[in-house]
Amino acid sequence: MSVISRKNQVTLPVDALRAAGLEPGDDVRVQVVAPGRLELVRAEDLVAEFAGVFDAKVYPKGYLDELRREWR
């Protein structure tokens, strides 16, 4: 059993982490499953997951080039 600290920190049992295939250094997401219930999910390669999601529907043609020129 774990207790939530005043800093909202929780120590997770190493046996549970290993059984789930999670290891030190893994990036995880915390997802709400239901009231009083959370789920840890290993975040796979974030670059691969999000690369290309901001396509022409999000940024009109030439917008990013114009924005980059402002940085100079």
TIKOLZA-25425 format. One record per residue: x, y, z of N, C-alpha, C in turn. Coordinates in nm, 2 decimals, decimal comma. Example, Ala and Ser with C-alpha at 12.3 -4.5 7.8 and 13.67 -1.06 7.14 Angstrom:
BEGIN
<site n_X="1,32" n_Y="-0,57" n_Z="0,78" ca_X="1,23" ca_Y="-0,45" ca_Z="0,78" c_X="1,32" c_Y="-0,33" c_Z="0,78"/>
<site n_X="1,28" n_Y="-0,22" n_Z="0,71" ca_X="1,37" ca_Y="-0,11" ca_Z="0,71" c_X="1,29" c_Y="0,00" c_Z="0,79"/>
REM end
This chain:
BEGIN
<site n_X="0,08" n_Y="-0,12" n_Z="0,00" ca_X="0,00" ca_Y="0,00" ca_Z="0,00" c_X="0,09" c_Y="0,12" c_Z="0,00"/>
<site n_X="0,05" n_Y="0,23" n_Z="-0,07" ca_X="0,12" ca_Y="0,35" ca_Z="-0,08" c_X="0,03" c_Y="0,46" c_Z="-0,03"/>
<site n_X="0,10" n_Y="0,57" n_Z="0,01" ca_X="0,02" ca_Y="0,69" ca_Z="0,06" c_X="0,06" c_Y="0,81" c_Z="-0,02"/>
<site n_X="-0,03" n_Y="0,89" n_Z="-0,06" ca_X="0,00" ca_Y="1,02" ca_Z="-0,13" c_X="0,06" c_Y="1,12" c_Z="-0,04"/>
<site n_X="0,18" n_Y="1,17" n_Z="-0,07" ca_X="0,24" ca_Y="1,27" ca_Z="0,02" c_X="0,18" c_Y="1,41" c_Z="0,01"/>
<site n_X="0,22" n_Y="1,50" n_Z="0,09" ca_X="0,17" ca_Y="1,64" ca_Z="0,08" c_X="0,22" c_Y="1,70" c_Z="-0,05"/>
<site n_X="0,32" n_Y="1,65" n_Z="-0,11" ca_X="0,37" ca_Y="1,70" ca_Z="-0,24" c_X="0,30" c_Y="1,62" c_Z="-0,36"/>
<site n_X="0,20" n_Y="1,54" n_Z="-0,33" ca_X="0,13" ca_Y="1,46" ca_Z="-0,43" c_X="0,22" c_Y="1,35" c_Z="-0,49"/>
<site n_X="0,32" n_Y="1,30" n_Z="-0,41" ca_X="0,41" ca_Y="1,20" ca_Z="-0,46" c_X="0,36" c_Y="1,06" c_Z="-0,40"/>
<site n_X="0,39" n_Y="0,96" n_Z="-0,49" ca_X="0,36" ca_Y="0,82" ca_Z="-0,44" c_X="0,47" c_Y="0,74" c_Z="-0,48"/>
<site n_X="0,51" n_Y="0,65" n_Z="-0,38" ca_X="0,61" ca_Y="0,55" ca_Z="-0,41" c_X="0,54" c_Y="0,42" c_Z="-0,46"/>
<site n_X="0,58" n_Y="0,38" n_Z="-0,57" ca_X="0,52" ca_Y="0,26" ca_Z="-0,63" c_X="0,60" c_Y="0,13" c_Z="-0,60"/>
<site n_X="0,54" n_Y="0,02" n_Z="-0,57" ca_X="0,61" ca_Y="-0,10" ca_Z="-0,54" c_X="0,69" c_Y="-0,15" c_Z="-0,66"/>
<site n_X="0,82" n_Y="-0,18" n_Z="-0,64" ca_X="0,90" ca_Y="-0,22" ca_Z="-0,75" c_X="0,85" c_Y="-0,35" c_Z="-0,81"/>
<site n_X="0,80" n_Y="-0,44" n_Z="-0,73" ca_X="0,74" ca_Y="-0,56" ca_Z="-0,79" c_X="0,63" c_Y="-0,53" c_Z="-0,89"/>
<site n_X="0,55" n_Y="-0,44" n_Z="-0,86" ca_X="0,44" ca_Y="-0,40" ca_Z="-0,95" c_X="0,49" c_Y="-0,34" c_Z="-1,08"/>
<site n_X="0,59" n_Y="-0,25" n_Z="-1,06" ca_X="0,65" ca_Y="-0,19" ca_Z="-1,18" c_X="0,71" c_Y="-0,29" c_Z="-1,27"/>
<site n_X="0,79" n_Y="-0,38" n_Z="-1,21" ca_X="0,86" ca_Y="-0,49" ca_Z="-1,29" c_X="0,75" c_Y="-0,58" c_Z="-1,36"/>
<site n_X="0,65" n_Y="-0,61" n_Z="-1,29" ca_X="0,55" ca_Y="-0,70" ca_Z="-1,35" c_X="0,48" c_Y="-0,63" c_Z="-1,47"/>
<site n_X="0,47" n_Y="-0,50" n_Z="-1,46" ca_X="0,41" ca_Y="-0,42" ca_Z="-1,57" c_X="0,51" c_Y="-0,40" c_Z="-1,68"/>
<site n_X="0,64" n_Y="-0,44" n_Z="-1,66" ca_X="0,74" ca_Y="-0,41" ca_Z="-1,76" c_X="0,79" c_Y="-0,27" c_Z="-1,76"/>
<site n_X="0,77" n_Y="-0,20" n_Z="-1,65" ca_X="0,83" ca_Y="-0,06" ca_Z="-1,64" c_X="0,96" c_Y="-0,06" c_Z="-1,57"/>
<site n_X="1,05" n_Y="0,02" n_Z="-1,61" ca_X="1,18" ca_Y="0,03" ca_Z="-1,55" c_X="1,22" c_Y="0,17" c_Z="-1,52"/>
<site n_X="1,32" n_Y="0,19" n_Z="-1,44" ca_X="1,37" ca_Y="0,33" ca_Z="-1,41" c_X="1,41" c_Y="0,40" c_Z="-1,54"/>
<site n_X="1,37" n_Y="0,52" n_Z="-1,56" ca_X="1,40" ca_Y="0,60" ca_Z="-1,68" c_X="1,28" c_Y="0,60" c_Z="-1,78"/>
<site n_X="1,19" n_Y="0,51" n_Z="-1,77" ca_X="1,08" ca_Y="0,50" ca_Z="-1,86" c_X="0,99" c_Y="0,63" c_Z="-1,84"/>
<site n_X="0,95" n_Y="0,68" n_Z="-1,95" ca_X="0,85" ca_Y="0,79" ca_Z="-1,95" c_X="0,71" c_Y="0,73" c_Z="-1,94"/>
<site n_X="0,63" n_Y="0,78" n_Z="-1,85" ca_X="0,49" ca_Y="0,73" ca_Z="-1,83" c_X="0,39" c_Y="0,84" c_Z="-1,83"/>
<site n_X="0,28" n_Y="0,81" n_Z="-1,87" ca_X="0,16" ca_Y="0,90" ca_Z="-1,87" c_X="0,07" c_Y="0,85" c_Z="-1,76"/>
<site n_X="0,01" n_Y="0,94" n_Z="-1,69" ca_X="-0,09" ca_Y="0,90" ca_Z="-1,59" c_X="-0,23" c_Y="0,94" c_Z="-1,65"/>
<site n_X="-0,31" n_Y="0,84" n_Z="-1,66" ca_X="-0,44" ca_Y="0,86" ca_Z="-1,72" c_X="-0,55" c_Y="0,83" c_Z="-1,62"/>
<site n_X="-0,66" n_Y="0,90" n_Z="-1,62" ca_X="-0,77" ca_Y="0,88" ca_Z="-1,53" c_X="-0,86" c_Y="0,77" c_Z="-1,59"/>
<site n_X="-0,88" n_Y="0,67" n_Z="-1,51" ca_X="-0,97" ca_Y="0,56" ca_Z="-1,56" c_X="-1,11" c_Y="0,58" c_Z="-1,51"/>
<site n_X="-1,12" n_Y="0,61" n_Z="-1,38" ca_X="-1,25" ca_Y="0,63" ca_Z="-1,31" c_X="-1,22" c_Y="0,71" c_Z="-1,19"/>
<site n_X="-1,32" n_Y="0,76" n_Z="-1,12" ca_X="-1,29" ca_Y="0,83" ca_Z="-0,99" c_X="-1,22" c_Y="0,73" c_Z="-0,90"/>
<site n_X="-1,11" n_Y="0,78" n_Z="-0,84" ca_X="-1,02" ca_Y="0,70" ca_Z="-0,75" c_X="-0,94" c_Y="0,60" c_Z="-0,82"/>
<site n_X="-0,93" n_Y="0,60" n_Z="-0,95" ca_X="-0,85" ca_Y="0,50" ca_Z="-1,03" c_X="-0,77" c_Y="0,57" c_Z="-1,14"/>
<site n_X="-0,64" n_Y="0,54" n_Z="-1,13" ca_X="-0,54" ca_Y="0,59" ca_Z="-1,23" c_X="-0,47" c_Y="0,48" c_Z="-1,30"/>
<site n_X="-0,42" n_Y="0,51" n_Z="-1,42" ca_X="-0,34" ca_Y="0,41" ca_Z="-1,49" c_X="-0,21" c_Y="0,47" c_Z="-1,54"/>
<site n_X="-0,10" n_Y="0,40" n_Z="-1,52" ca_X="0,02" ca_Y="0,44" ca_Z="-1,58" c_X="0,04" c_Y="0,37" c_Z="-1,71"/>
<site n_X="0,08" n_Y="0,45" n_Z="-1,81" ca_X="0,10" ca_Y="0,39" ca_Z="-1,95" c_X="0,24" c_Y="0,44" c_Z="-1,99"/>
<site n_X="0,32" n_Y="0,34" n_Z="-2,04" ca_X="0,45" ca_Y="0,38" ca_Z="-2,09" c_X="0,43" c_Y="0,47" c_Z="-2,21"/>
<site n_X="0,50" n_Y="0,58" n_Z="-2,22" ca_X="0,49" ca_Y="0,67" ca_Z="-2,33" c_X="0,60" c_Y="0,62" c_Z="-2,43"/>
<site n_X="0,56" n_Y="0,57" n_Z="-2,54" ca_X="0,65" ca_Y="0,53" ca_Z="-2,64" c_X="0,73" c_Y="0,65" c_Z="-2,70"/>
<site n_X="0,80" n_Y="0,63" n_Z="-2,80" ca_X="0,88" ca_Y="0,74" ca_Z="-2,86" c_X="0,79" c_Y="0,86" c_Z="-2,89"/>
<site n_X="0,80" n_Y="0,97" n_Z="-2,81" ca_X="0,72" ca_Y="1,08" ca_Z="-2,83" c_X="0,73" c_Y="1,15" c_Z="-2,97"/>
<site n_X="0,86" n_Y="1,15" n_Z="-3,02" ca_X="0,88" ca_Y="1,21" ca_Z="-3,15" c_X="0,80" c_Y="1,14" c_Z="-3,25"/>
<site n_X="0,82" n_Y="1,00" n_Z="-3,25" ca_X="0,75" ca_Y="0,92" ca_Z="-3,35" c_X="0,59" c_Y="0,94" c_Z="-3,34"/>
<site n_X="0,55" n_Y="0,95" n_Z="-3,21" ca_X="0,40" ca_Y="0,96" ca_Z="-3,19" c_X="0,35" c_Y="1,09" c_Z="-3,24"/>
<site n_X="0,42" n_Y="1,20" n_Z="-3,22" ca_X="0,37" ca_Y="1,33" ca_Z="-3,25" c_X="0,42" c_Y="1,40" c_Z="-3,38"/>
<site n_X="0,52" n_Y="1,34" n_Z="-3,44" ca_X="0,58" ca_Y="1,40" ca_Z="-3,56" c_X="0,47" c_Y="1,40" c_Z="-3,67"/>
<site n_X="0,46" n_Y="1,52" n_Z="-3,73" ca_X="0,37" ca_Y="1,54" ca_Z="-3,84" c_X="0,22" c_Y="1,57" c_Z="-3,80"/>
<site n_X="0,19" n_Y="1,58" n_Z="-3,68" ca_X="0,05" ca_Y="1,60" ca_Z="-3,64" c_X="0,01" c_Y="1,75" c_Z="-3,67"/>
<site n_X="0,10" n_Y="1,84" n_Z="-3,68" ca_X="0,07" ca_Y="1,98" ca_Z="-3,72" c_X="0,09" c_Y="1,99" c_Z="-3,87"/>
<site n_X="0,00" n_Y="1,95" n_Z="-3,95" ca_X="0,01" ca_Y="1,96" ca_Z="-4,09" c_X="-0,06" c_Y="2,09" c_Z="-4,14"/>
<site n_X="-0,09" n_Y="2,09" n_Z="-4,27" ca_X="-0,14" ca_Y="2,21" ca_Z="-4,34" c_X="-0,28" c_Y="2,25" c_Z="-4,28"/>
<site n_X="-0,35" n_Y="2,16" n_Z="-4,22" ca_X="-0,48" ca_Y="2,19" ca_Z="-4,16" c_X="-0,46" c_Y="2,28" c_Z="-4,04"/>
<site n_X="-0,34" n_Y="2,27" n_Z="-3,97" ca_X="-0,32" ca_Y="2,35" ca_Z="-3,85" c_X="-0,24" c_Y="2,48" c_Z="-3,89"/>
<site n_X="-0,14" n_Y="2,47" n_Z="-3,98" ca_X="-0,06" ca_Y="2,59" ca_Z="-4,02" c_X="-0,08" c_Y="2,61" c_Z="-4,17"/>
<site n_X="-0,13" n_Y="2,72" n_Z="-4,21" ca_X="-0,15" ca_Y="2,75" ca_Z="-4,35" c_X="-0,01" c_Y="2,76" c_Z="-4,42"/>
<site n_X="-0,01" n_Y="2,73" n_Z="-4,55" ca_X="0,11" ca_Y="2,73" ca_Z="-4,63" c_X="0,19" c_Y="2,86" c_Z="-4,61"/>
<site n_X="0,32" n_Y="2,85" n_Z="-4,58" ca_X="0,40" ca_Y="2,97" ca_Z="-4,56" c_X="0,41" c_Y="3,02" c_Z="-4,42"/>
<site n_X="0,31" n_Y="2,98" n_Z="-4,34" ca_X="0,30" ca_Y="3,04" ca_Z="-4,20" c_X="0,43" c_Y="3,02" c_Z="-4,12"/>
<site n_X="0,48" n_Y="2,89" n_Z="-4,12" ca_X="0,60" ca_Y="2,86" ca_Z="-4,04" c_X="0,72" c_Y="2,93" c_Z="-4,10"/>
<site n_X="0,73" n_Y="2,94" n_Z="-4,23" ca_X="0,85" ca_Y="3,02" ca_Z="-4,28" c_X="0,84" c_Y="3,17" c_Z="-4,24"/>
<site n_X="0,73" n_Y="3,22" n_Z="-4,24" ca_X="0,71" ca_Y="3,36" ca_Z="-4,20" c_X="0,74" c_Y="3,38" c_Z="-4,05"/>
<site n_X="0,70" n_Y="3,28" n_Z="-3,97" ca_X="0,73" ca_Y="3,29" ca_Z="-3,83" c_X="0,88" c_Y="3,28" c_Z="-3,80"/>
<site n_X="0,95" n_Y="3,19" n_Z="-3,88" ca_X="1,09" ca_Y="3,17" ca_Z="-3,86" c_X="1,17" c_Y="3,30" c_Z="-3,90"/>
<site n_X="1,12" n_Y="3,37" n_Z="-4,00" ca_X="1,19" ca_Y="3,49" ca_Z="-4,04" c_X="1,18" c_Y="3,60" c_Z="-3,93"/>
<site n_X="1,08" n_Y="3,59" n_Z="-3,85" ca_X="1,06" ca_Y="3,69" ca_Z="-3,74" c_X="1,17" c_Y="3,66" c_Z="-3,63"/>
<site n_X="1,23" n_Y="3,54" n_Z="-3,62" ca_X="1,32" ca_Y="3,51" ca_Z="-3,52" c_X="1,46" c_Y="3,57" c_Z="-3,55"/>
<site n_X="1,48" n_Y="3,61" n_Z="-3,68" ca_X="1,61" ca_Y="3,66" ca_Z="-3,71" c_X="1,63" c_Y="3,81" c_Z="-3,68"/>
REM end
